[in-house]
Amino acid sequence: MTFFDLYGQKIITAIGVHFLYVLISVSIGFVVALVLGILLSRVPRMARFVLPLISIFQTIPGVVFIGVLFLYLGMKPVTVITALAIYAMFPILKNTYVGLMEVDASLIEAARGCGMSPLERLFEVELPLAVPSIIGGLRMSTVYTVSWAVLASMIGLGGLGEFIYIGIATNNNALIVAGAVPAAVMAVVLSLLIDLFKRRSVRKAGV
């Protein structure tokens, strides 16, 4: 029997599980980060307090954080998704904040002079101009999350990390490659798709 005969179906299943972890956690992280990024751009004092805390939190290894969550949430997919969503949120949050803060003040004043409400200015002027920065954060977050999702296998919840860890434990290079290569390809493909979306969004927004 070939390697694919033995592990093919398991690899395909692991790719699907891995992708779902990435998709769900990045989606949750994106929504939360966008809201918090807008809030921080409106409350500079809060930003001066929150952003340094985020930088400190990012230094905590994912393996430690997921281990702590495992103690409280148990061996459930929600444990992995919660950890990944929190880490995925940080690059998007920072880029959303930076993108909004870099919007030309004269454009905001012009919009105010045209009678736009704060919400209209946000959705029709500020967010469209911040799109390149926000999507840049989304791209970074997605690529990172593909690699962080490997940690799911640490608590027996599958994904491509399972092949990597088993391969390392058994000194089986083929299993390591079977886990690492699809993860790398997934990261590259998702990065390219987000770049494509970014270019189209920028053209549409006229930035």
MDTraj code that builds the backbone (N, CA, C; nanometers):
import mdtraj as md
import numpy as np

residues = "MET THR PHE PHE ASP LEU TYR GLY GLN LYS ILE ILE THR ALA ILE GLY VAL HIS PHE LEU TYR VAL LEU ILE SER VAL SER ILE GLY PHE VAL VAL ALA LEU VAL LEU GLY ILE LEU LEU SER ARG VAL PRO ARG MET ALA ARG PHE VAL LEU PRO LEU ILE SER ILE PHE GLN THR ILE PRO GLY VAL VAL PHE ILE GLY VAL LEU PHE LEU TYR LEU GLY MET LYS PRO VAL THR VAL ILE THR ALA LEU ALA ILE TYR ALA MET PHE PRO ILE LEU LYS ASN THR TYR VAL GLY LEU MET GLU VAL ASP ALA SER LEU ILE GLU ALA ALA ARG GLY CYS GLY MET SER PRO LEU GLU ARG LEU PHE GLU VAL GLU LEU PRO LEU ALA VAL PRO SER ILE ILE GLY GLY LEU ARG MET SER THR VAL TYR THR VAL SER TRP ALA VAL LEU ALA SER MET ILE GLY LEU GLY GLY LEU GLY GLU PHE ILE TYR ILE GLY ILE ALA THR ASN ASN ASN ALA LEU ILE VAL ALA GLY ALA VAL PRO ALA ALA VAL MET ALA VAL VAL LEU SER LEU LEU ILE ASP LEU PHE LYS ARG ARG SER VAL ARG LYS ALA GLY VAL".split()
xyz = np.array([
    [0.0835, -0.1202, 0.0000],
    [0.0000, 0.0000, 0.0000],
    [0.0871, 0.1254, 0.0000],
    [0.0420, 0.2251, -0.0747],
    [0.1167, 0.3503, -0.0792],
    [0.0858, 0.4351, 0.0449],
    [0.1664, 0.5374, 0.0615],
    [0.1455, 0.6285, 0.1748],
    [0.0076, 0.6925, 0.1678],
    [-0.0331, 0.7301, 0.0462],
    [-0.1638, 0.7951, 0.0309],
    [-0.2776, 0.6981, 0.0606],
    [-0.2580, 0.5719, 0.0246],
    [-0.3609, 0.4716, 0.0571],
    [-0.3807, 0.4622, 0.2082],
    [-0.2694, 0.4725, 0.2811],
    [-0.2757, 0.4602, 0.4266],
    [-0.3303, 0.5860, 0.4946],
    [-0.2867, 0.7017, 0.4444],
    [-0.3168, 0.8262, 0.5162],
    [-0.3968, 0.9284, 0.4355],
    [-0.4254, 0.8991, 0.3100],
    [-0.4905, 0.9969, 0.2229],
    [-0.6188, 1.0551, 0.2800],
    [-0.7097, 0.9673, 0.3214],
    [-0.8380, 1.0139, 0.3741],
    [-0.8194, 1.0933, 0.5034],
    [-0.7258, 1.0483, 0.5865],
    [-0.6997, 1.1191, 0.7122],
    [-0.6424, 1.2584, 0.6856],
    [-0.5564, 1.2678, 0.5841],
    [-0.4976, 1.3975, 0.5500],
    [-0.6051, 1.4934, 0.5002],
    [-0.6928, 1.4439, 0.4137],
    [-0.8012, 1.5279, 0.3610],
    [-0.8912, 1.5768, 0.4747],
    [-0.9245, 1.4858, 0.5659],
    [-1.0067, 1.5236, 0.6815],
    [-0.9351, 1.6274, 0.7672],
    [-0.8049, 1.6062, 0.7885],
    [-0.7261, 1.6995, 0.8704],
    [-0.7201, 1.8375, 0.8058],
    [-0.7087, 1.8417, 0.6730],
    [-0.7081, 1.9703, 0.6021],
    [-0.8406, 2.0431, 0.6246],
    [-0.9506, 1.9680, 0.6153],
    [-1.0820, 2.0278, 0.6378],
    [-1.0980, 2.0824, 0.7782],
    [-1.0550, 2.0044, 0.8771],
    [-1.0632, 2.0486, 1.0171],
    [-0.9762, 2.1723, 1.0392],
    [-0.8553, 2.1680, 0.9851],
    [-0.7611, 2.2788, 0.9992],
    [-0.8202, 2.4060, 0.9384],
    [-0.8766, 2.3920, 0.8192],
    [-0.9343, 2.5079, 0.7503],
    [-1.0515, 2.5660, 0.8293],
    [-1.1346, 2.4790, 0.8859],
    [-1.2486, 2.5267, 0.9651],
    [-1.2019, 2.6033, 1.0886],
    [-1.0980, 2.5523, 1.1546],
    [-1.0424, 2.6246, 1.2693],
    [-0.9994, 2.7655, 1.2279],
    [-0.9300, 2.7730, 1.1145],
    [-0.8806, 2.9023, 1.0661],
    [-0.9969, 2.9938, 1.0282],
    [-1.0907, 2.9415, 0.9508],
    [-1.2026, 3.0226, 0.9017],
    [-1.2863, 3.0789, 1.0169],
    [-1.3240, 2.9928, 1.1104],
    [-1.4109, 3.0363, 1.2207],
    [-1.3386, 3.1336, 1.3129],
    [-1.2163, 3.1002, 1.3500],
    [-1.1434, 3.1850, 1.4456],
    [-1.1078, 3.3207, 1.3853],
    [-1.0655, 3.3233, 1.2591],
    [-1.0320, 3.4512, 1.1953],
    [-1.1577, 3.5359, 1.1759],
    [-1.2691, 3.4721, 1.1419],
    [-1.3950, 3.5466, 1.1253],
    [-1.4366, 3.6130, 1.2562],
    [-1.4305, 3.5368, 1.3650],
    [-1.4649, 3.5932, 1.4963],
    [-1.3665, 3.7037, 1.5341],
    [-1.2380, 3.6752, 1.5162],
    [-1.1353, 3.7736, 1.5493],
    [-1.1500, 3.9015, 1.4687],
    [-1.1886, 3.8883, 1.3408],
    [-1.2036, 4.0048, 1.2532],
    [-1.3151, 4.0964, 1.3026],
    [-1.4299, 4.0378, 1.3335],
    [-1.5447, 4.1177, 1.3790],
    [-1.5119, 4.1901, 1.5095],
    [-1.4560, 4.1161, 1.6051],
    [-1.4222, 4.1759, 1.7352],
    [-1.3154, 4.2839, 1.7183],
    [-1.2133, 4.2552, 1.6368],
    [-1.1038, 4.3504, 1.6168],
    [-1.1521, 4.4776, 1.5486],
    [-1.2426, 4.4633, 1.4522],
    [-1.2940, 4.5805, 1.3811],
    [-1.3690, 4.6726, 1.4774],
    [-1.4534, 4.6137, 1.5608],
    [-1.5297, 4.6928, 1.6585],
    [-1.4356, 4.7602, 1.7586],
    [-1.3404, 4.6836, 1.8119],
    [-1.2470, 4.7397, 1.9100],
    [-1.1551, 4.8443, 1.8470],
    [-1.1138, 4.8202, 1.7226],
    [-1.0283, 4.9165, 1.6536],
    [-1.0986, 5.0501, 1.6347],
    [-1.2260, 5.0449, 1.5978],
    [-1.3051, 5.1675, 1.5839],
    [-1.3183, 5.2370, 1.7189],
    [-1.3458, 5.1588, 1.8230],
    [-1.3607, 5.2151, 1.9575],
    [-1.2323, 5.2831, 2.0037],
    [-1.1184, 5.2171, 1.9836],
    [-0.9907, 5.2744, 2.0275],
    [-0.9566, 5.4015, 1.9506],
    [-0.9951, 5.4064, 1.8232],
    [-0.9677, 5.5268, 1.7443],
    [-1.0505, 5.6452, 1.7927],
    [-1.1612, 5.6160, 1.8625],
    [-1.2479, 5.7215, 1.9157],
    [-1.2096, 5.7611, 2.0585],
    [-1.1384, 5.6717, 2.1265],
    [-1.1005, 5.6976, 2.2665],
    [-0.9491, 5.6793, 2.2798],
    [-0.8704, 5.7820, 2.2442],
    [-0.7237, 5.7714, 2.2459],
    [-0.6662, 5.7284, 2.3807],
    [-0.7279, 5.7733, 2.4905],
    [-0.6764, 5.7348, 2.6221],
    [-0.6826, 5.5835, 2.6404],
    [-0.7913, 5.5242, 2.5963],
    [-0.8059, 5.3794, 2.6055],
    [-0.7021, 5.3102, 2.5183],
    [-0.6767, 5.3660, 2.4005],
    [-0.5791, 5.3073, 2.3084],
    [-0.4402, 5.3051, 2.3704],
    [-0.4042, 5.4130, 2.4411],
    [-0.2709, 5.4190, 2.5032],
    [-0.2544, 5.3133, 2.6116],
    [-0.3651, 5.2674, 2.6663],
    [-0.3604, 5.1644, 2.7699],
    [-0.3708, 5.0242, 2.7104],
    [-0.4605, 5.0074, 2.6130],
    [-0.4915, 4.8747, 2.5588],
    [-0.3823, 4.8228, 2.4654],
    [-0.3326, 4.9068, 2.3759],
    [-0.2361, 4.8598, 2.2758],
    [-0.1077, 4.8037, 2.3380],
    [-0.0494, 4.8686, 2.4397],
    [0.0677, 4.8070, 2.5042],
    [0.0347, 4.6729, 2.5700],
    [-0.0854, 4.6612, 2.6278],
    [-0.1258, 4.5344, 2.6882],
    [-0.1331, 4.4238, 2.5833],
    [-0.1845, 4.4588, 2.4668],
    [-0.1937, 4.3612, 2.3579],
    [-0.0545, 4.3152, 2.3166],
    [0.0381, 4.4102, 2.3076],
    [0.1759, 4.3754, 2.2702],
    [0.2369, 4.2792, 2.3713],
    [0.2084, 4.3016, 2.4991],
    [0.2592, 4.2120, 2.6035],
    [0.1948, 4.0745, 2.5911],
    [0.0632, 4.0721, 2.5689],
    [-0.0094, 3.9452, 2.5593],
    [0.0418, 3.8610, 2.4423],
    [0.0804, 3.9288, 2.3344],
    [0.1289, 3.8566, 2.2162],
    [0.2590, 3.7826, 2.2420],
    [0.3305, 3.8204, 2.3473],
    [0.4561, 3.7515, 2.3782],
    [0.4319, 3.6177, 2.4479],
    [0.3079, 3.5941, 2.4934],
    [0.2761, 3.4666, 2.5584],
    [0.2678, 3.3579, 2.4518],
    [0.3456, 3.2515, 2.4624],
    [0.3410, 3.1448, 2.3612],
    [0.2010, 3.0842, 2.3507],
    [0.1598, 3.0560, 2.2278],
    [0.0277, 2.9981, 2.2058],
    [0.0082, 2.8676, 2.2796],
    [0.1159, 2.7896, 2.2918],
    [0.1067, 2.6598, 2.3590],
    [0.0706, 2.6777, 2.5065],
    [0.1198, 2.7854, 2.5670],
    [0.0872, 2.8126, 2.7074],
    [-0.0582, 2.8558, 2.7200],
    [-0.1010, 2.9449, 2.6314],
    [-0.2368, 2.9983, 2.6398],
    [-0.3413, 2.8902, 2.6149],
    [-0.3179, 2.8075, 2.5135],
    [-0.4150, 2.7016, 2.4844],
    [-0.4165, 2.5988, 2.5971],
    [-0.3021, 2.5808, 2.6641],
    [-0.2974, 2.4900, 2.7788],
    [-0.3811, 2.5410, 2.8945],
    [-0.3757, 2.6727, 2.9190],
    [-0.4563, 2.7331, 3.0258],
    [-0.6049, 2.7222, 2.9927],
    [-0.6407, 2.7517, 2.8675],
    [-0.7813, 2.7407, 2.8269],
    [-0.8310, 2.5972, 2.8389],
    [-0.7432, 2.5027, 2.8090],
    [-0.7805, 2.3613, 2.8180],
    [-0.8227, 2.3254, 2.9604],
    [-0.7560, 2.3844, 3.0587],
    [-0.7894, 2.3564, 3.1985],
    [-0.9306, 2.4026, 3.2332],
    [-0.9744, 2.5127, 3.1707],
    [-1.1050, 2.5698, 3.2040],
    [-1.2161, 2.5251, 3.1088],
    [-1.1833, 2.5099, 2.9808],
    [-1.2864, 2.4778, 2.8815],
    [-1.2895, 2.3305, 2.8439],
    [-1.1804, 2.2589, 2.8723],
    [-1.1765, 2.1173, 2.8406],
    [-1.1370, 2.0899, 2.6965],
    [-1.1419, 1.9618, 2.6604],
    [-1.0998, 1.9194, 2.5267],
    [-1.2169, 1.9339, 2.4290],
    [-1.2391, 2.0567, 2.3855],
    [-1.3485, 2.0878, 2.2944],
    [-1.2964, 2.1767, 2.1818],
    [-1.3611, 2.1717, 2.0659],
    [-1.3211, 2.2624, 1.9577],
    [-1.3264, 2.4093, 1.9987],
    [-1.4197, 2.4434, 2.0890],
    [-1.4314, 2.5830, 2.1319],
    [-1.3043, 2.6305, 2.2016],
    [-1.2302, 2.5394, 2.2626],
    [-1.1036, 2.5756, 2.3275],
    [-1.0043, 2.6269, 2.2244],
    [-0.9909, 2.5511, 2.1165],
    [-0.8988, 2.5899, 2.0092],
    [-0.9456, 2.7178, 1.9419],
    [-1.0746, 2.7245, 1.9099],
    [-1.1283, 2.8403, 1.8386],
    [-1.1144, 2.9671, 1.9223],
    [-1.1379, 2.9567, 2.0525],
    [-1.1238, 3.0732, 2.1401],
    [-0.9803, 3.1242, 2.1400],
    [-0.8856, 3.0326, 2.1566],
    [-0.7445, 3.0721, 2.1581],
    [-0.7030, 3.1335, 2.0251],
    [-0.7399, 3.0691, 1.9152],
    [-0.7017, 3.1193, 1.7830],
    [-0.7681, 3.2526, 1.7529],
    [-0.8944, 3.2682, 1.7921],
    [-0.9662, 3.3933, 1.7653],
    [-0.9017, 3.5104, 1.8386],
    [-0.8571, 3.4858, 1.9615],
    [-0.7929, 3.5927, 2.0390],
    [-0.6616, 3.6342, 1.9739],
    [-0.5801, 3.5363, 1.9355],
    [-0.4535, 3.5696, 1.8702],
    [-0.4763, 3.6309, 1.7319],
    [-0.5783, 3.5822, 1.6602],
    [-0.6080, 3.6351, 1.5265],
    [-0.6543, 3.7800, 1.5329],
    [-0.7140, 3.8168, 1.6435],
    [-0.7701, 3.9508, 1.6591],
    [-0.6627, 4.0594, 1.6615],
    [-0.5466, 4.0297, 1.7186],
    [-0.4483, 4.1338, 1.7464],
    [-0.3967, 4.2077, 1.6221],
    [-0.3486, 4.1387, 1.5175],
    [-0.2996, 4.2124, 1.4006],
    [-0.4089, 4.2966, 1.3345],
    [-0.5310, 4.2436, 1.3309],
    [-0.6415, 4.3172, 1.2683],
    [-0.6763, 4.4398, 1.3511],
    [-0.6789, 4.4234, 1.4824],
    [-0.7097, 4.5354, 1.5720],
    [-0.6083, 4.6480, 1.5552],
    [-0.4814, 4.6139, 1.5578],
    [-0.3767, 4.7157, 1.5448],
    [-0.3854, 4.7868, 1.4098],
    [-0.4048, 4.7095, 1.3025],
    [-0.4105, 4.7699, 1.1698],
    [-0.5364, 4.8534, 1.1497],
    [-0.6466, 4.8109, 1.2103],
    [-0.7693, 4.8905, 1.2024],
    [-0.7487, 5.0247, 1.2714],
    [-0.6905, 5.0197, 1.3887],
    [-0.6637, 5.1431, 1.4644],
    [-0.5701, 5.2355, 1.3863],
    [-0.4600, 5.1794, 1.3374],
    [-0.3627, 5.2604, 1.2633],
    [-0.4260, 5.3176, 1.1370],
    [-0.5006, 5.2346, 1.0638],
    [-0.5642, 5.2799, 0.9404],
    [-0.6602, 5.3948, 0.9641],
    [-0.7396, 5.3864, 1.0694],
    [-0.8357, 5.4931, 1.0999],
    [-0.7657, 5.6198, 1.1479],
    [-0.6593, 5.6037, 1.2251],
    [-0.5877, 5.7203, 1.2772],
    [-0.5102, 5.7935, 1.1673],
    [-0.4791, 5.7227, 1.0580],
    [-0.4016, 5.7840, 0.9501],
    [-0.4888, 5.8500, 0.8438],
    [-0.6206, 5.8430, 0.8599],
    [-0.7090, 5.9109, 0.7651],
    [-0.6862, 6.0617, 0.7766],
    [-0.6706, 6.1274, 0.6630],
    [-0.6437, 6.2713, 0.6598],
    [-0.7547, 6.3477, 0.7328],
    [-0.7149, 6.4268, 0.8310],
    [-0.8124, 6.5026, 0.9108],
    [-0.8926, 6.5996, 0.8251],
    [-0.8304, 6.6506, 0.7179],
    [-0.9020, 6.7459, 0.6320],
    [-1.0196, 6.6793, 0.5609],
    [-1.0049, 6.5494, 0.5297],
    [-1.1151, 6.4772, 0.4658],
    [-1.2310, 6.4576, 0.5633],
    [-1.1965, 6.4310, 0.6887],
    [-1.3006, 6.4153, 0.7907],
    [-1.3727, 6.5475, 0.8121],
    [-1.2967, 6.6577, 0.8134],
    [-1.3575, 6.7894, 0.8301],
    [-1.4469, 6.8233, 0.7117],
    [-1.4023, 6.7864, 0.5919],
    [-1.4837, 6.8121, 0.4728],
    [-1.6149, 6.7351, 0.4800],
    [-1.6071, 6.6097, 0.5261],
    [-1.7282, 6.5286, 0.5404],
    [-1.8208, 6.5886, 0.6456],
    [-1.7612, 6.6393, 0.7532],
    [-1.8417, 6.7032, 0.8580],
    [-1.9083, 6.8293, 0.8019],
    [-1.8338, 6.9032, 0.7197],
    [-1.8884, 7.0241, 0.6591],
    [-2.0026, 6.9961, 0.5631],
    [-2.0022, 6.8744, 0.5064],
    [-2.1108, 6.8351, 0.4154],
    [-2.2347, 6.7885, 0.4913],
    [-2.2269, 6.7901, 0.6238],
    [-2.3428, 6.7522, 0.7036],
    [-2.3519, 6.6048, 0.7366],
    [-2.2433, 6.5317, 0.7145],
    [-2.2457, 6.3883, 0.7461],
    [-2.2466, 6.3667, 0.8973],
    [-2.3216, 6.2670, 0.9406],
    [-2.3232, 6.2294, 1.0818],
    [-2.1956, 6.1503, 1.1130],
    [-2.1627, 6.1324, 1.2407],
    [-2.0435, 6.0530, 1.2753],
    [-2.0439, 5.9134, 1.2129],
    [-2.1595, 5.8465, 1.2114],
    [-2.1668, 5.7130, 1.1512],
    [-2.1455, 5.7186, 1.0011],
    [-2.2014, 5.8202, 0.9376],
    [-2.1821, 5.8351, 0.7926],
    [-2.0360, 5.8610, 0.7610],
    [-1.9707, 5.9443, 0.8414],
    [-1.8281, 5.9702, 0.8194],
    [-1.7469, 5.8426, 0.8363],
    [-1.7844, 5.7625, 0.9354],
    [-1.7113, 5.6385, 0.9608],
    [-1.7240, 5.5420, 0.8440],
    [-1.8473, 5.5173, 0.8005],
    [-1.8708, 5.4141, 0.7000],
    [-1.8480, 5.4611, 0.5564],
    [-1.8578, 5.5904, 0.5321],
    [-1.8447, 5.6402, 0.3954],
    [-1.7105, 5.7061, 0.3675],
    [-1.6382, 5.7430, 0.4722],
    [-1.5094, 5.8108, 0.4526],
    [-1.3948, 5.7345, 0.5191],
    [-1.4038, 5.7165, 0.6499],
    [-1.2897, 5.6642, 0.7247],
    [-1.2604, 5.5169, 0.6968],
    [-1.3618, 5.4316, 0.7095],
    [-1.3373, 5.2883, 0.6872],
    [-1.2918, 5.2578, 0.5445],
    [-1.3551, 5.3185, 0.4412],
    [-1.3046, 5.2917, 0.3053],
    [-1.1581, 5.3300, 0.2877],
    [-1.1162, 5.4408, 0.3505],
    [-0.9766, 5.4831, 0.3388],
    [-0.8829, 5.3945, 0.4210],
    [-0.9377, 5.3303, 0.5234],
    [-0.8564, 5.2422, 0.6082],
    [-0.8531, 5.0990, 0.5565],
    [-0.9252, 5.0711, 0.4476],
    [-0.9349, 4.9346, 0.3941],
    [-0.7987, 4.8690, 0.3706],
    [-0.7022, 4.9355, 0.3046],
    [-0.5726, 4.8683, 0.2815],
    [-0.5062, 4.8214, 0.4106],
    [-0.5103, 4.9053, 0.5133],
    [-0.4486, 4.8686, 0.6411],
    [-0.5244, 4.7550, 0.7088],
    [-0.6575, 4.7617, 0.7064],
    [-0.7395, 4.6589, 0.7716],
    [-0.7186, 4.5233, 0.7053],
    [-0.7214, 4.5206, 0.5729],
    [-0.7058, 4.3932, 0.5023],
    [-0.5626, 4.3419, 0.5161],
    [-0.4661, 4.4337, 0.5273],
    [-0.3290, 4.3915, 0.5552],
    [-0.3210, 4.3172, 0.6879],
    [-0.3938, 4.3668, 0.7869],
    [-0.3999, 4.2981, 0.9159],
    [-0.4692, 4.1640, 0.9053],
    [-0.5749, 4.1580, 0.8230],
    [-0.6466, 4.0321, 0.8015],
    [-0.5557, 3.9279, 0.7374],
    [-0.4765, 3.9705, 0.6415],
    [-0.3840, 3.8782, 0.5740],
    [-0.2808, 3.8235, 0.6729],
    [-0.2218, 3.9124, 0.7500],
    [-0.1229, 3.8709, 0.8496],
    [-0.1850, 3.7742, 0.9504],
    [-0.3042, 3.8090, 0.9961],
    [-0.3740, 3.7274, 1.0950],
    [-0.4042, 3.5882, 1.0412],
    [-0.4485, 3.5812, 0.9161],
    [-0.4845, 3.4524, 0.8564],
    [-0.3636, 3.3610, 0.8425],
    [-0.2537, 3.4166, 0.7936],
    [-0.1315, 3.3370, 0.7765],
    [-0.0816, 3.2866, 0.9117],
    [-0.0828, 3.3742, 1.0121],
    [-0.0412, 3.3321, 1.1459],
    [-0.1314, 3.2216, 1.1996],
    [-0.2624, 3.2373, 1.1788],
    [-0.3580, 3.1422, 1.2357],
    [-0.3433, 3.0039, 1.1740],
    [-0.3062, 2.9965, 1.0474],
    [-0.2819, 2.8661, 0.9847],
    [-0.1727, 2.7916, 1.0607],
    [-0.0691, 2.8637, 1.1006],
    [0.0398, 2.7980, 1.1754],
    [-0.0007, 2.7717, 1.3203],
    [-0.0725, 2.8666, 1.3815],
    [-0.1143, 2.8468, 1.5209],
    [-0.2128, 2.7309, 1.5349],
    [-0.2916, 2.7043, 1.4314],
    [-0.3921, 2.5973, 1.4382],
    [-0.3283, 2.4599, 1.4554],
    [-0.1991, 2.4506, 1.4284],
    [-0.1265, 2.3252, 1.4508],
    [-0.1379, 2.2826, 1.5976],
    [-0.1531, 2.3810, 1.6865],
    [-0.1593, 2.3520, 1.8302],
    [-0.2840, 2.2735, 1.8690],
    [-0.3845, 2.2690, 1.7815],
    [-0.5075, 2.1950, 1.8129],
    [-0.4784, 2.0486, 1.8423],
    [-0.3779, 1.9949, 1.7747],
    [-0.3461, 1.8534, 1.7928],
    [-0.2901, 1.8248, 1.9319],
    [-0.2440, 1.9290, 2.0000],
    [-0.1875, 1.9097, 2.1339],
    [-0.2914, 1.8572, 2.2322],
    [-0.4183, 1.8945, 2.2102],
    [-0.5230, 1.8468, 2.3012],
    [-0.6167, 1.7497, 2.2294],
    [-0.5629, 1.6849, 2.1256],
    [-0.6356, 1.5781, 2.0592],
    [-0.7529, 1.6208, 1.9750],
    [-0.7459, 1.7429, 1.9175],
    [-0.8585, 1.7923, 1.8386],
    [-0.8273, 1.8025, 1.6904],
    [-0.7325, 1.7244, 1.6451],
    [-0.7083, 1.7086, 1.5028],
    [-0.6415, 1.8264, 1.4354],
    [-0.6584, 1.8308, 1.3043],
    [-0.5887, 1.9302, 1.2242],
    [-0.4574, 1.8738, 1.1730],
    [-0.3902, 1.9520, 1.0925],
    [-0.2657, 1.9055, 1.0303],
    [-0.1526, 1.8891, 1.1313],
    [-0.1634, 1.9544, 1.2450],
    [-0.0601, 1.9407, 1.3474],
    [-0.0473, 1.7992, 1.3992],
    [-0.1555, 1.7219, 1.3888],
    [-0.1521, 1.5834, 1.4358],
    [-0.0457, 1.5030, 1.3623],
    [-0.0368, 1.5227, 1.2310],
    [0.0639, 1.4512, 1.1520],
    [0.2041, 1.4987, 1.1874],
    [0.2179, 1.6292, 1.2108],
    [0.3495, 1.6836, 1.2438],
    [0.3994, 1.6281, 1.3770],
    [0.3133, 1.6290, 1.4776],
    [0.3546, 1.5819, 1.6100],
    [0.3799, 1.4314, 1.6122],
    [0.2946, 1.3547, 1.5448],
    [0.3162, 1.2097, 1.5383],
    [0.4445, 1.1795, 1.4622],
    [0.4667, 1.2551, 1.3541],
    [0.5878, 1.2361, 1.2753],
    [0.7133, 1.2644, 1.3551],
    [0.7092, 1.3707, 1.4357],
    [0.8248, 1.4036, 1.5202],
    [0.8454, 1.2960, 1.6264],
    [0.7352, 1.2513, 1.6873],
    [0.7442, 1.1517, 1.7948],
    [0.7955, 1.0175, 1.7452],
    [0.7610, 0.9824, 1.6210],
    [0.7995, 0.8516, 1.5665],
    [0.9155, 0.8611, 1.4681],
    [0.9709, 0.9817, 1.4544],
    [1.0809, 1.0042, 1.3606],
    [1.0409, 0.9647, 1.2182],
    [0.9174, 1.0001, 1.1814],
    [0.8636, 0.9676, 1.0492],
    [0.8544, 1.0965, 0.9677],
    [0.9534, 1.1171, 0.8804],
    [0.9582, 1.2407, 0.8023],
    [0.8400, 1.2548, 0.7076],
    [0.7897, 1.1427, 0.6570],
    [0.6765, 1.1479, 0.5640],
    [0.5529, 1.2077, 0.6312],
    [0.5297, 1.1725, 0.7575],
    [0.4149, 1.2273, 0.8299],
    [0.4337, 1.3765, 0.8580],
    [0.5566, 1.4145, 0.8879],
    [0.5846, 1.5569, 0.9110],
    [0.5537, 1.6370, 0.7852],
    [0.6003, 1.5863, 0.6716],
    [0.5749, 1.6532, 0.5434],
    [0.4255, 1.6558, 0.5128],
    [0.3558, 1.5461, 0.5446],
    [0.2115, 1.5367, 0.5179],
    [0.1330, 1.6408, 0.5961],
    [0.1858, 1.6831, 0.7110],
    [0.1195, 1.7877, 0.7879],
    [0.1674, 1.9269, 0.7520],
    [0.2976, 1.9405, 0.7274],
    [0.3565, 2.0724, 0.7053],
    [0.3251, 2.1298, 0.5676],
    [0.3336, 2.0469, 0.4639],
    [0.3139, 2.0974, 0.3270],
    [0.1717, 2.1491, 0.3039],
    [0.0664, 2.0727, 0.3382],
    [-0.0688, 2.1276, 0.3204],
    [-0.0919, 2.2560, 0.4000],
    [-0.0333, 2.2650, 0.5199],
    [-0.0483, 2.3868, 0.6004],
    [0.0189, 2.5049, 0.5307],
    [0.1376, 2.4816, 0.4748],
    [0.2085, 2.5877, 0.4037],
    [0.1319, 2.6310, 0.2792],
    [0.0803, 2.5332, 0.2051],
    [0.0020, 2.5637, 0.0845],
    [-0.1238, 2.6420, 0.1213],
    [-0.1899, 2.6002, 0.2297],
    [-0.3102, 2.6701, 0.2754],
    [-0.2788, 2.8160, 0.3077],
    [-0.1672, 2.8392, 0.3765],
    [-0.1283, 2.9755, 0.4129],
    [-0.1025, 3.0603, 0.2887],
    [-0.0327, 3.0033, 0.1907],
    [-0.0004, 3.0767, 0.0679],
    [-0.1271, 3.1080, -0.0110],
    [-0.2143, 3.0082, -0.0272],
    [-0.3376, 3.0272, -0.1049],
    [-0.4273, 3.1324, -0.0398],
    [-0.4463, 3.1226, 0.0906],
    [-0.5308, 3.2200, 0.1603],
    [-0.4707, 3.3600, 0.1534],
    [-0.3379, 3.3683, 0.1627],
    [-0.2709, 3.4975, 0.1522],
    [-0.2939, 3.5598, 0.0148],
    [-0.2823, 3.4797, -0.0899],
    [-0.3038, 3.5294, -0.2261],
    [-0.4482, 3.5729, -0.2474],
    [-0.5422, 3.4960, -0.1937],
    [-0.6839, 3.5312, -0.2076],
    [-0.7147, 3.6631, -0.1365],
    [-0.6564, 3.6817, -0.0189],
    [-0.6793, 3.8066, 0.0545],
    [-0.6144, 3.9238, -0.0180],
    [-0.4960, 3.9023, -0.0769],
    [-0.4312, 4.0076, -0.1557],
    [-0.5183, 4.0474, -0.2741],
    [-0.5783, 3.9477, -0.3388],
    [-0.6679, 3.9750, -0.4515],
    [-0.7883, 4.0561, -0.4050],
    [-0.8455, 4.0147, -0.2925],
    [-0.9597, 4.0870, -0.2356],
    [-0.9202, 4.2300, -0.1986],
    [-0.7982, 4.2462, -0.1468],
    [-0.7497, 4.3790, -0.1090],
    [-0.7402, 4.4701, -0.2305],
    [-0.6839, 4.4193, -0.3408],
    [-0.6697, 4.5011, -0.4609],
    [-0.8057, 4.5438, -0.5145],
    [-0.9005, 4.4499, -0.5146],
    [-1.0345, 4.4827, -0.5639],
    [-1.1042, 4.5831, -0.4724],
    [-1.0864, 4.5657, -0.3420],
    [-1.1497, 4.6570, -0.2462],
    [-1.0916, 4.7971, -0.2577],
    [-0.9596, 4.8046, -0.2783],
    [-0.8940, 4.9344, -0.2915],
    [-0.9422, 5.0053, -0.4170],
    [-0.9539, 4.9309, -0.5277],
    [-1.0037, 4.9912, -0.6519],
    [-1.1468, 5.0406, -0.6350],
    [-1.2284, 4.9588, -0.5675],
    [-1.3690, 4.9946, -0.5464],
    [-1.3814, 5.1174, -0.4574],
    [-1.2950, 5.1238, -0.3552],
    [-1.2998, 5.2373, -0.2628],
    [-1.2338, 5.3617, -0.3210],
    [-1.1557, 5.3414, -0.4288],
    [-1.0891, 5.4540, -0.4918],
    [-0.9739, 5.5086, -0.4106],
    [-0.9123, 5.4200, -0.3282],
    [-0.8006, 5.4640, -0.2437],
    [-0.6726, 5.4693, -0.3253],
])
top = md.Topology()
chain = top.add_chain()
for i, resn in enumerate(residues, 1):
    res = top.add_residue(resn, chain, resSeq=i)
    for name in ("N", "CA", "C"):
        top.add_atom(name, md.element.get_by_symbol(name[0]), res)
traj = md.Trajectory(xyz[None], top)
